[in-house]
Amino acid sequence: PAGVHAALLLANLAREVEGNRGIALSIGLGPNKLLAKIASDLDKPRGFSVIGRAETEDFLRDQPVSMLWGVGAATRAALGRAGLRTLADIRRAGHGAMVARFGASGARLYALATGEDPRRVTPDAPVKSVSNEPTFDTDIAERARLEAWLWVMCEKTAARMKAKGLCGRTAVLKLRRADFSAL
């Protein structure tokens, strides 16, 4: 089947990239962009996760609303005030209630909470962000080492942006604990 073939190709690619470049890849497969992205975040570093169409509802049920694309602190707080903390809460509220309370955003959140994502993968789309997110083999807690890495990552990111003729408006620093929860 095509899915098995794709999984084998990606597993071989990950092994080759790590062997040749020393870069660990995390791979996620899913029936749409949302689920593939969630799967890729599940088991870093060197993760390989698949969320199939049949498993989608069970997998998403108890996940926090923050798992959804576009749900940051402000949206999470607004959903929390409405008693919506998990994706199951959003599904229970229903499409109509989500639209009535949150408008078009409510419709989008309801669709995502049910595992629906109409966005297409467009490899030739314009660049919207440039990032540098290494995963270290061992945790780094010393401030001086973190600052040194931050500088290196900023330099690399700036060089990539300059090479593409891009400039930025916002910089985000994301630190993760050993369990991959964000600080």
C-alpha positions in Angstrom: 0.0 0.0 0.0 1.0 3.6 -0.6 1.0 4.5 3.1 3.5 1.7 4.0 5.7 2.7 1.0 5.7 6.4 2.2 6.5 5.3 5.7 9.5 3.2 4.6 10.8 6.0 2.4 10.6 8.5 5.2 12.3 6.1 7.7 15.1 5.5 5.3 15.4 9.3 4.7 15.6 9.9 8.4 18.3 7.3 8.8 20.3 8.7 5.9 20.1 12.3 7.1 21.2 11.4 10.5 24.0 9.2 9.2 25.3 11.7 6.7 24.5 15.0 8.4 24.2 14.1 12.1 20.7 15.7 12.2 17.9 13.7 13.9 14.5 13.9 12.2 11.1 13.5 13.7 8.5 12.3 11.2 4.8 12.4 11.5 2.2 10.9 9.1 -1.4 11.6 9.1 -4.4 12.0 6.7 -4.0 15.8 6.7 -1.7 18.6 7.5 -2.9 19.0 11.1 -2.6 15.4 12.0 0.8 15.0 10.3 2.1 18.0 12.3 0.8 16.7 15.6 2.3 13.2 14.8 5.7 14.8 14.1 5.7 16.5 17.5 4.8 13.4 19.5 8.1 11.6 20.0 11.0 14.0 19.6 13.9 13.5 18.9 14.0 10.7 16.4 10.3 10.2 16.5 8.2 8.3 14.0 4.5 8.6 14.6 1.4 7.8 12.5 -2.1 9.0 13.2 -4.4 7.1 10.9 -7.9 8.2 9.9 -9.5 5.4 12.0 -7.5 6.5 15.2 -8.2 10.2 14.8 -11.2 10.6 17.1 -9.7 8.4 19.9 -6.3 10.1 19.6 -7.7 13.7 19.7 -10.4 13.1 22.4 -8.4 14.1 25.5 -5.8 16.4 23.9 -5.6 20.0 25.2 -7.0 22.8 23.0 -3.4 24.2 22.8 -2.6 21.3 20.5 -4.5 22.9 17.7 -2.8 25.1 15.1 -3.4 28.7 15.8 -4.3 28.3 19.5 -2.0 30.5 21.5 -2.3 31.9 25.0 -5.1 34.3 24.2 -7.3 31.8 22.4 -6.6 29.1 25.0 -7.7 31.6 27.7 -10.9 32.5 25.8 -11.7 28.8 25.3 -11.0 28.1 29.0 -13.5 30.8 30.0 -16.1 29.0 28.0 -15.2 25.7 29.7 -13.4 24.3 26.7 -10.1 22.8 27.7 -9.9 19.6 25.6 -10.7 18.8 22.0 -13.5 16.6 23.4 -15.0 19.7 25.0 -15.1 21.5 21.7 -16.7 18.5 20.0 -19.3 18.2 22.7 -20.1 22.0 22.4 -20.9 21.4 18.8 -20.3 23.3 15.6 -23.3 25.7 16.1 -22.3 26.7 19.6 -18.7 27.2 18.6 -19.7 29.5 15.7 -22.2 31.4 17.9 -19.5 32.1 20.5 -16.4 32.5 18.4 -17.5 33.1 14.8 -15.4 31.9 11.9 -12.7 30.9 14.4 -15.1 28.7 16.2 -15.9 26.9 13.0 -12.2 26.4 12.3 -11.5 25.2 15.8 -14.5 22.7 15.7 -13.2 21.3 12.4 -9.7 20.9 13.7 -11.0 19.3 16.9 -12.7 16.7 14.9 -9.5 16.0 12.9 -10.7 17.9 9.7 -8.1 20.2 8.1 -8.7 21.3 4.5 -5.3 23.0 4.2 -3.2 21.6 1.5 0.5 21.0 1.6 2.0 23.5 -0.8 5.7 23.1 -1.1 6.1 26.1 -3.4 4.1 28.4 -1.2 5.8 31.7 -0.1 7.9 31.4 3.1 5.9 32.6 6.1 8.5 31.8 8.8 12.1 30.8 9.2 13.1 28.8 12.2 16.0 27.0 13.8 14.9 24.4 16.3 17.6 22.0 17.3 16.9 19.1 19.6 19.9 18.3 21.8 21.0 14.7 22.7 21.5 15.9 26.3 19.7 18.6 28.2 21.4 21.9 28.6 20.7 23.9 31.8 23.7 26.2 32.0 22.8 29.8 31.0 26.1 30.5 29.3 25.8 27.4 27.1 22.2 28.2 26.2 23.2 31.8 25.3 26.0 30.5 23.1 23.6 28.2 21.3 21.0 31.0 21.0 23.6 33.2 19.3 24.5 30.4 16.8 20.9 29.7 16.0 20.2 33.4 15.5 23.2 33.7 13.1 22.1 30.7 11.1 18.5 31.9 10.9 19.6 35.4 9.9 21.9 34.1 7.2 19.1 31.9 5.7 16.7 34.9 5.7 19.3 37.2 4.1 20.0 34.6 1.4 16.3 34.6 0.6 15.9 38.4 0.8 13.6 38.1 3.8 13.2 40.3 6.9 11.3 39.6 10.0 8.8 41.3 12.3 8.7 38.9 15.2 11.2 36.6 17.0 10.1 33.8 19.2 12.3 31.9 21.6 10.9 28.4 22.4 12.6 26.4 25.2 11.5 22.9 26.0 11.9 20.8 29.1 13.3 17.3 29.1 9.7 16.0 28.6 9.3 18.4 25.7 6.7 20.6 27.4 7.3 24.3 26.6 8.6 26.8 29.1 
